[in-house]
Amino acid sequence: MTDKFNQSLRFVVRHYRPGAFVPDARTLGVVKPMFFTRKKAAAAAFIGCVLAASAITWYTVVHQPTASPVAQPECVEESRMEEMAETRLIEFNNADLHEVVAQIEKTYGVKIAGMPAEEYRLTLSYEGTATEIVDMINSVLGTDLKIEEEK
């Protein structure tokens, strides 16, 4: 065994070159990128974030949807529509439908048509617009009341 060891040792001594037996990236076939450091990677990530934020900001500003004007009925003035849309509280206790309609007309300044021939009595406490109250009465009683015109 010592003879074989001595042969190996002689072989190494004859063929020795400095650095021949040190594993290196070049000798293993792996090339390390010399230009890529941690600082440069952090700088590249920061620049990427800034560019992405700039692109998102530009896109939202350029592609912001434009508001289209809301079409309003021409037959009713704007101030009158606001007055009709105001919510108000109306309360009745066992009142006749004619009395309820008269109070709605007085409170909201509207004219209601389509009074039924039957007699109805209502007990209600309702807060809403004239249209909502008339629609609610129609659905509960099965009547066909309509807001005809504004006074």
Backbone as a chain_set.jsonl record, in Angstrom:
{"seq": "MTDKFNQSLRFVVRHYRPGAFVPDARTLGVVKPMFFTRKKAAAAAFIGCVLAASAITWYTVVHQPTASPVAQPECVEESRMEEMAETRLIEFNNADLHEVVAQIEKTYGVKIAGMPAEEYRLTLSYEGTATEIVDMINSVLGTDLKIEEEK", "coords": {"N": [[0.814, -1.179, 0.0], [1.93, 1.224, 0.688], [3.646, 1.533, -1.399], [2.02, 2.126, -3.573], [0.964, 4.545, -2.696], [3.291, 6.107, -2.68], [3.833, 6.213, -5.426], [1.665, 7.708, -6.316], [2.134, 10.092, -5.014], [4.569, 10.881, -6.185], [3.666, 11.296, -8.775], [1.949, 13.508, -8.412], [3.79, 15.427, -7.516], [5.47, 15.703, -9.747], [3.709, 16.713, -11.675], [2.672, 19.003, -10.625], [1.095, 22.144, -10.466], [0.677, 25.503, -9.53], [-2.453, 26.227, -8.13], [-3.823, 24.302, -9.56], [-5.268, 22.298, -8.308], [-7.26, 23.556, -6.931], [-10.598, 24.162, -6.522], [-12.367, 26.131, -8.794], [-14.557, 28.627, -10.154], [-14.271, 28.925, -12.866], [-12.949, 26.59, -13.615], [-14.864, 24.735, -12.963], [-16.82, 25.203, -14.773], [-18.684, 27.13, -14.349], [-19.655, 30.368, -14.719], [-19.273, 33.306, -13.046], [-21.231, 36.201, -12.819], [-19.57, 39.12, -12.96], [-20.329, 41.747, -12.849], [-22.65, 42.026, -11.387], [-23.824, 43.022, -8.405], [-24.954, 43.253, -4.961], [-25.745, 45.858, -4.315], [-26.169, 46.956, -6.816], [-28.276, 45.358, -7.643], [-30.267, 46.088, -5.811], [-30.562, 48.782, -6.539], [-31.525, 48.474, -9.15], [-33.987, 47.202, -8.656], [-35.312, 49.223, -7.243], [-35.482, 51.247, -9.196], [-37.108, 49.913, -11.012], [-39.495, 49.748, -9.518], [-40.138, 52.481, -9.288], [-40.542, 53.142, -11.978], [-42.746, 51.484, -12.556], [-44.701, 52.557, -10.828], [-44.904, 55.11, -11.924], [-45.906, 54.495, -14.464], [-48.419, 53.405, -13.809], [-49.663, 55.62, -12.622], [-49.704, 57.406, -14.806], [-51.357, 55.96, -16.56], [-53.827, 55.882, -15.161], [-54.468, 58.579, -15.098], [-54.627, 59.326, -17.807], [-56.526, 57.523, -18.832], [-58.832, 58.03, -17.417], [-62.266, 57.807, -16.762], [-64.664, 59.88, -18.345], [-67.146, 61.976, -17.007], [-70.51, 61.71, -17.842], [-73.132, 63.932, -18.616], [-76.137, 63.923, -16.667], [-79.254, 63.122, -17.904], [-82.096, 65.095, -17.642], [-85.611, 65.351, -17.137], [-87.377, 67.445, -19.372], [-89.755, 68.734, -18.895], [-90.103, 69.428, -16.237], [-89.004, 71.79, -13.942], [-85.681, 72.227, -12.578], [-85.43, 73.072, -9.88], [-87.962, 72.493, -8.991], [-88.017, 69.73, -9.223], [-86.171, 69.033, -7.274], [-87.57, 69.87, -5.031], [-89.749, 68.111, -5.103], [-88.414, 65.737, -4.676], [-87.649, 65.81, -2.068], [-87.56, 64.325, 1.113], [-90.157, 63.815, 3.355], [-92.012, 63.638, 6.419], [-94.999, 61.935, 6.925], [-97.906, 61.342, 8.77], [-100.675, 59.342, 9.73], [-103.707, 58.346, 11.361], [-106.021, 56.0, 11.127], [-107.234, 57.341, 8.931], [-109.204, 58.698, 6.242], [-108.781, 57.853, 2.766], [-109.076, 60.0, 0.992], [-108.49, 62.156, 2.623], [-105.812, 61.587, 3.186], [-104.639, 61.786, 0.636], [-105.153, 64.488, 0.1], [-103.527, 65.66, 2.052], [-100.991, 64.804, 1.17], [-100.883, 66.142, -1.288], [-100.864, 68.774, -0.361], [-98.541, 68.846, 1.24], [-96.392, 68.173, -0.5], [-96.91, 69.722, -2.716], [-98.183, 68.818, -5.075], [-100.44, 67.409, -7.565], [-102.723, 64.868, -7.331], [-104.148, 62.239, -9.137], [-106.726, 59.834, -10.051], [-108.352, 58.771, -8.044], [-109.928, 56.188, -6.224], [-113.283, 54.758, -6.297], [-114.084, 53.317, -4.127], [-114.088, 53.297, -0.512], [-111.369, 53.856, 1.532], [-109.386, 53.375, 4.484], [-106.613, 54.566, 6.238], [-103.786, 53.932, 8.291], [-100.798, 55.221, 8.934], [-97.286, 55.903, 9.046], [-95.012, 57.551, 7.394], [-91.977, 58.252, 5.801], [-90.68, 59.879, 3.143], [-90.465, 60.531, -0.424], [-92.907, 62.203, -2.564], [-93.548, 60.587, -4.759], [-92.705, 58.068, -3.867], [-94.436, 57.628, -1.681], [-96.973, 57.592, -2.905], [-96.605, 55.395, -4.602], [-96.29, 53.384, -2.673], [-98.833, 53.413, -1.41], [-100.425, 52.63, -3.58], [-99.428, 50.017, -3.985], [-100.118, 48.747, -1.58], [-102.929, 49.097, -1.272], [-103.887, 48.434, -3.762], [-104.658, 50.348, -5.587], [-104.801, 52.939, -8.182], [-103.346, 55.408, -8.103], [-101.942, 58.469, -9.306], [-99.356, 60.844, -9.79], [-100.31, 63.738, -11.097], [-99.782, 66.45, -11.842], [-97.649, 69.225, -11.008], [-98.278, 71.671, -8.58]], "CA": [[0.0, 0.0, 0.0], [2.817, 2.378, 0.708], [4.225, 1.684, -2.731], [1.007, 2.81, -4.402], [0.894, 5.925, -2.204], [4.497, 6.806, -3.139], [3.66, 6.477, -6.855], [0.705, 8.806, -6.449], [2.791, 11.296, -4.542], [5.525, 11.277, -7.227], [2.879, 11.832, -9.903], [1.475, 14.839, -8.043], [4.946, 16.325, -7.439], [5.921, 15.964, -11.108], [2.725, 17.463, -12.465], [2.079, 20.073, -9.79], [1.053, 23.54, -10.904], [-0.063, 26.254, -8.511], [-3.86, 26.463, -8.41], [-4.402, 23.246, -10.382], [-6.16, 21.463, -7.525], [-8.196, 24.41, -6.198], [-11.808, 24.323, -7.333], [-12.635, 27.512, -9.203], [-15.759, 28.708, -10.978], [-13.895, 28.729, -14.273], [-12.606, 25.188, -13.844], [-16.072, 23.931, -12.829], [-17.705, 25.539, -15.879], [-19.661, 28.117, -13.909], [-19.119, 31.717, -14.865], [-19.935, 34.237, -12.152], [-21.315, 37.555, -13.397], [-18.756, 40.025, -12.142], [-20.935, 43.076, -12.795], [-23.878, 42.005, -10.597], [-23.607, 43.056, -6.963], [-26.189, 43.485, -4.214], [-26.124, 47.268, -4.432], [-26.726, 47.17, -8.157], [-29.575, 44.685, -7.684], [-31.21, 46.935, -5.075], [-30.815, 49.966, -7.363], [-32.366, 48.062, -10.275], [-35.329, 46.959, -8.129], [-35.887, 50.534, -6.925], [-35.811, 51.912, -10.47], [-38.27, 49.204, -11.55], [-40.679, 50.171, -8.762], [-40.449, 53.862, -9.662], [-41.104, 53.11, -13.336], [-44.08, 50.882, -12.491], [-45.606, 53.538, -10.219], [-45.117, 56.177, -12.91], [-46.778, 53.978, -15.52], [-49.777, 53.283, -13.267], [-50.186, 56.977, -12.475], [-49.989, 57.926, -16.148], [-52.503, 55.239, -17.115], [-55.062, 56.292, -14.502], [-54.771, 59.967, -15.473], [-54.998, 59.378, -19.224], [-57.709, 56.703, -19.097], [-59.881, 58.305, -16.44], [-63.536, 57.962, -17.473], [-65.275, 61.203, -18.263], [-68.513, 61.934, -16.496], [-71.497, 62.164, -18.805], [-74.203, 64.646, -17.905], [-77.36, 63.16, -16.424], [-80.394, 63.694, -18.603], [-83.22, 65.409, -16.782], [-86.819, 65.63, -17.902], [-87.478, 68.845, -19.755], [-91.035, 69.318, -18.508], [-90.108, 69.846, -14.842], [-87.859, 72.613, -13.608], [-84.754, 71.563, -11.667], [-85.766, 73.395, -8.493], [-89.209, 71.797, -8.69], [-87.672, 68.323, -9.042], [-85.536, 68.909, -5.966], [-88.615, 70.011, -4.028], [-90.53, 66.877, -5.109], [-87.589, 64.632, -4.206], [-87.376, 65.945, -0.64], [-88.285, 63.374, 1.954], [-90.903, 64.433, 4.455], [-92.723, 62.669, 7.246], [-96.464, 62.055, 6.942], [-98.483, 60.374, 9.701], [-102.135, 59.298, 9.798], [-104.259, 57.298, 12.201], [-107.357, 55.653, 10.68], [-107.71, 58.469, 8.121], [-109.789, 58.385, 4.947], [-107.825, 57.992, 1.674], [-109.198, 61.353, 0.446], [-107.767, 63.027, 3.54], [-104.385, 61.291, 3.007], [-104.236, 62.363, -0.649], [-105.153, 65.942, 0.257], [-102.341, 66.028, 2.825], [-99.827, 64.602, 0.287], [-100.886, 67.257, -2.246], [-100.501, 69.995, 0.356], [-97.165, 68.742, 1.735], [-95.425, 68.125, -1.59], [-97.271, 70.651, -3.781], [-98.479, 68.064, -6.293], [-101.844, 67.076, -7.799], [-102.835, 63.416, -7.479], [-105.36, 61.82, -9.846], [-107.004, 58.403, -10.02], [-108.958, 58.375, -6.765], [-110.883, 55.087, -6.404], [-114.638, 54.998, -5.798], [-114.208, 52.662, -2.827], [-113.594, 54.067, 0.628], [-110.264, 53.205, 2.218], [-108.894, 54.072, 5.671], [-105.187, 54.268, 6.395], [-102.972, 54.323, 9.439], [-99.431, 55.108, 8.437], [-96.239, 56.861, 9.361], [-94.141, 57.315, 6.253], [-91.043, 59.315, 5.449], [-90.191, 59.658, 1.786], [-90.875, 61.505, -1.429], [-94.299, 62.068, -2.995], [-93.637, 59.428, -5.646], [-92.582, 56.85, -3.066], [-95.645, 57.438, -0.872], [-98.058, 57.193, -3.814], [-96.327, 54.017, -5.02], [-96.549, 52.509, -1.534], [-100.293, 53.319, -1.242], [-100.91, 51.815, -4.697], [-99.09, 48.603, -3.803], [-100.822, 48.204, -0.416], [-104.38, 49.098, -1.464], [-104.244, 47.998, -5.108], [-105.25, 51.488, -6.302], [-104.041, 53.425, -9.333], [-103.093, 56.835, -7.925], [-100.827, 58.991, -10.101], [-99.056, 62.282, -9.637], [-100.715, 64.299, -12.387], [-99.048, 67.669, -12.152], [-97.185, 69.995, -9.856], [-99.038, 72.928, -8.407]], "C": [[0.864, 1.252, 0.0], [3.439, 2.612, -0.645], [3.272, 2.447, -3.645], [0.889, 4.276, -3.99], [2.087, 6.73, -2.701], [4.401, 7.124, -4.626], [2.713, 7.668, -7.07], [1.352, 10.12, -6.036], [3.788, 11.793, -5.569], [4.794, 11.884, -8.412], [2.436, 13.265, -9.616], [2.64, 15.815, -8.03], [5.434, 16.659, -8.831], [4.985, 16.882, -11.877], [2.101, 18.626, -11.697], [2.195, 21.419, -10.477], [0.285, 24.31, -9.842], [-1.494, 26.512, -8.97], [-4.527, 25.374, -9.206], [-5.43, 22.421, -9.615], [-7.15, 22.262, -6.672], [-9.449, 24.555, -7.053], [-12.105, 25.804, -7.582], [-13.868, 27.502, -10.094], [-15.432, 28.474, -12.438], [-13.585, 27.272, -14.558], [-13.832, 24.29, -13.73], [-17.07, 24.221, -13.948], [-18.788, 26.53, -15.506], [-19.014, 29.488, -14.018], [-19.925, 32.638, -13.973], [-20.034, 35.585, -12.852], [-20.604, 38.53, -12.476], [-19.424, 41.381, -11.946], [-22.125, 43.155, -11.842], [-23.551, 41.935, -9.108], [-24.935, 43.342, -6.273], [-26.663, 44.921, -4.332], [-26.755, 47.551, -5.79], [-28.092, 46.495, -8.29], [-30.627, 45.514, -6.96], [-31.56, 48.184, -5.881], [-31.733, 49.616, -8.536], [-33.796, 47.806, -9.812], [-36.03, 48.276, -7.812], [-36.322, 51.258, -8.196], [-37.026, 51.232, -11.105], [-39.555, 49.603, -10.846], [-41.106, 51.584, -9.138], [-41.079, 53.9, -11.049], [-42.515, 52.51, -13.34], [-45.089, 51.858, -11.893], [-45.9, 54.674, -11.184], [-46.069, 55.724, -14.012], [-48.218, 53.858, -15.033], [-50.416, 54.648, -13.117], [-50.563, 57.558, -13.832], [-51.242, 57.262, -16.724], [-53.807, 55.706, -16.478], [-55.442, 57.716, -14.863], [-55.279, 60.029, -16.909], [-56.31, 58.639, -19.481], [-58.816, 56.895, -18.068], [-61.203, 58.513, -17.18], [-64.098, 59.364, -17.273], [-66.712, 61.06, -17.819], [-69.464, 62.471, -17.561], [-72.616, 62.873, -18.046], [-75.454, 63.788, -17.79], [-78.521, 63.867, -17.11], [-81.54, 63.898, -17.629], [-84.448, 65.683, -17.644], [-86.948, 67.127, -18.169], [-88.736, 69.516, -19.213], [-91.049, 69.836, -17.077], [-88.841, 70.648, -14.569], [-86.996, 71.903, -12.573], [-85.103, 71.843, -10.21], [-87.039, 72.665, -8.062], [-88.95, 70.31, -8.448], [-87.026, 68.107, -7.682], [-86.583, 68.983, -4.855], [-89.448, 68.737, -3.939], [-89.743, 65.717, -4.511], [-87.271, 64.727, -2.718], [-88.199, 64.921, 0.134], [-88.908, 64.123, 3.119], [-91.672, 63.351, 5.181], [-94.219, 62.976, 7.219], [-96.992, 60.955, 7.846], [-99.999, 60.5, 9.721], [-102.547, 58.152, 10.689], [-105.725, 57.1, 11.809], [-107.997, 56.796, 9.879], [-108.257, 57.96, 6.795], [-108.747, 58.637, 3.858], [-107.876, 59.396, 1.08], [-108.433, 62.354, 1.317], [-106.246, 62.84, 3.378], [-103.879, 61.932, 1.722], [-104.191, 63.883, -0.557], [-103.914, 66.403, 1.02], [-101.065, 65.858, 1.991], [-99.732, 65.756, -0.706], [-100.423, 68.544, -1.579], [-99.023, 69.976, 0.754], [-96.151, 68.853, 0.604], [-95.734, 69.095, -2.728], [-97.508, 69.963, -5.106], [-99.982, 67.859, -6.398], [-101.903, 65.585, -8.082], [-104.17, 63.087, -8.107], [-105.537, 60.313, -9.681], [-107.579, 57.927, -8.701], [-109.976, 57.258, -7.004], [-112.253, 55.455, -5.823], [-114.823, 54.375, -4.415], [-113.648, 53.564, -1.726], [-112.518, 53.244, 1.334], [-109.863, 54.049, 3.421], [-107.459, 53.613, 5.899], [-104.661, 54.735, 7.744], [-101.538, 54.129, 8.997], [-98.544, 56.202, 9.009], [-95.172, 56.613, 8.315], [-93.252, 58.52, 6.017], [-90.473, 58.986, 4.08], [-90.648, 60.761, 0.867], [-92.328, 61.257, -1.811], [-94.483, 60.827, -3.866], [-93.587, 58.133, -4.852], [-93.848, 56.573, -2.258], [-96.806, 56.976, -1.736], [-97.851, 55.758, -4.277], [-96.615, 53.023, -3.905], [-98.055, 52.326, -1.332], [-100.885, 52.453, -2.348], [-100.618, 50.335, -4.478], [-99.854, 47.983, -2.632], [-102.322, 48.061, -0.683], [-104.808, 48.568, -2.83], [-104.925, 49.097, -5.905], [-104.351, 51.906, -7.449], [-103.853, 54.94, -9.232], [-101.878, 57.244, -8.74], [-100.621, 60.45, -9.784], [-99.278, 62.899, -11.014], [-99.877, 65.506, -12.748], [-98.607, 68.334, -10.863], [-97.994, 71.276, -9.777], [-98.12, 74.116, -8.537]], "O": [[0.522, 2.24, -0.65], [3.731, 3.751, -1.011], [3.696, 3.319, -4.404], [0.731, 5.151, -4.842], [1.939, 7.886, -3.096], [4.838, 8.192, -5.054], [2.962, 8.524, -7.92], [1.122, 11.151, -6.668], [3.864, 12.996, -5.816], [5.248, 12.874, -8.987], [2.538, 14.134, -10.482], [2.486, 16.944, -8.498], [5.786, 17.811, -9.085], [5.433, 17.733, -12.646], [1.079, 19.165, -12.123], [3.248, 21.784, -10.998], [-0.689, 23.785, -9.303], [-1.711, 26.972, -10.092], [-5.712, 25.498, -9.514], [-6.37, 21.898, -10.214], [-7.802, 21.704, -5.79], [-9.37, 25.022, -8.19], [-12.086, 26.614, -6.656], [-14.185, 26.488, -10.716], [-16.231, 27.889, -13.17], [-13.921, 26.766, -15.628], [-13.863, 23.21, -14.319], [-18.082, 23.529, -14.05], [-19.72, 26.745, -16.281], [-17.941, 29.724, -13.462], [-21.142, 32.74, -14.129], [-19.051, 36.069, -13.415], [-21.016, 38.728, -11.333], [-19.122, 42.089, -10.985], [-22.569, 44.256, -11.518], [-23.063, 40.918, -8.615], [-25.929, 43.64, -6.934], [-27.864, 45.171, -4.438], [-27.739, 48.284, -5.898], [-28.971, 47.011, -8.979], [-31.756, 45.634, -7.436], [-32.718, 48.601, -5.907], [-32.627, 50.393, -8.872], [-34.736, 48.165, -10.522], [-37.22, 48.423, -8.088], [-37.417, 51.817, -8.251], [-37.883, 51.907, -11.676], [-40.59, 49.779, -11.489], [-42.297, 51.856, -9.289], [-42.054, 54.62, -11.265], [-43.385, 52.993, -14.065], [-46.208, 51.975, -12.392], [-47.034, 55.15, -11.253], [-46.936, 56.486, -14.442], [-49.145, 54.179, -15.776], [-51.589, 54.822, -13.448], [-51.637, 58.142, -13.98], [-52.089, 57.936, -17.31], [-54.796, 55.906, -17.182], [-56.629, 58.034, -14.93], [-56.261, 60.715, -17.189], [-57.125, 59.101, -20.281], [-59.647, 56.008, -17.876], [-61.264, 59.304, -18.122], [-64.018, 59.944, -16.191], [-67.407, 60.125, -18.216], [-69.25, 63.551, -18.111], [-72.995, 62.45, -16.954], [-75.788, 63.026, -18.698], [-78.738, 65.063, -16.916], [-81.909, 62.99, -16.885], [-84.326, 66.192, -18.758], [-86.666, 67.957, -17.306], [-88.777, 70.739, -19.085], [-91.932, 70.619, -16.728], [-87.741, 70.227, -14.926], [-87.487, 71.089, -11.792], [-85.073, 70.929, -9.387], [-87.173, 72.27, -6.904], [-89.576, 69.699, -7.583], [-87.301, 67.112, -7.012], [-86.502, 68.257, -3.864], [-89.82, 68.314, -2.844], [-90.325, 64.816, -3.908], [-86.675, 63.805, -2.162], [-89.372, 64.688, -0.157], [-88.269, 64.948, 3.773], [-91.947, 62.285, 4.63], [-94.647, 64.106, 7.455], [-96.601, 59.794, 7.727], [-100.546, 61.603, 9.728], [-101.865, 57.131, 10.78], [-106.571, 57.937, 12.124], [-109.146, 57.168, 10.116], [-107.829, 56.922, 6.29], [-107.915, 59.533, 4.0], [-106.838, 59.939, 0.699], [-107.807, 63.282, 0.806], [-105.488, 63.81, 3.426], [-102.815, 62.551, 1.711], [-103.271, 64.502, -1.091], [-103.316, 67.423, 0.675], [-100.152, 66.679, 2.092], [-98.649, 66.29, -0.945], [-99.67, 69.317, -2.171], [-98.332, 70.986, 0.617], [-95.151, 69.558, 0.74], [-94.903, 69.275, -3.619], [-97.086, 70.46, -6.15], [-100.715, 68.103, -5.44], [-101.212, 65.092, -8.973], [-105.208, 63.587, -7.674], [-104.63, 59.609, -9.236], [-107.32, 56.799, -8.283], [-110.808, 57.374, -7.904], [-112.367, 56.341, -4.976], [-115.631, 54.857, -3.621], [-112.847, 54.464, -1.98], [-112.736, 52.085, 1.687], [-109.978, 55.275, 3.398], [-107.137, 52.432, 5.77], [-105.043, 55.787, 8.257], [-101.111, 53.009, 8.718], [-99.007, 57.274, 9.397], [-94.501, 55.582, 8.34], [-93.711, 59.662, 6.032], [-89.858, 57.937, 3.888], [-91.153, 61.792, 1.31], [-92.915, 60.241, -1.437], [-95.467, 60.102, -3.72], [-94.343, 57.203, -5.132], [-94.285, 55.427, -2.156], [-97.545, 56.071, -1.35], [-98.805, 54.983, -4.34], [-97.13, 51.934, -4.163], [-98.512, 51.206, -1.107], [-101.758, 51.626, -2.083], [-101.468, 49.489, -4.757], [-100.205, 46.805, -2.69], [-102.919, 47.033, -0.362], [-105.988, 48.281, -3.03], [-105.698, 48.802, -6.816], [-103.289, 51.324, -7.672], [-104.168, 55.67, -10.172], [-100.912, 56.491, -8.861], [-101.57, 61.196, -9.542], [-98.544, 62.625, -11.963], [-99.321, 65.574, -13.844], [-99.119, 68.047, -9.781], [-98.344, 71.876, -10.793], [-98.568, 75.257, -8.424]]}, "num_chains": 1, "name": "protein.A"}
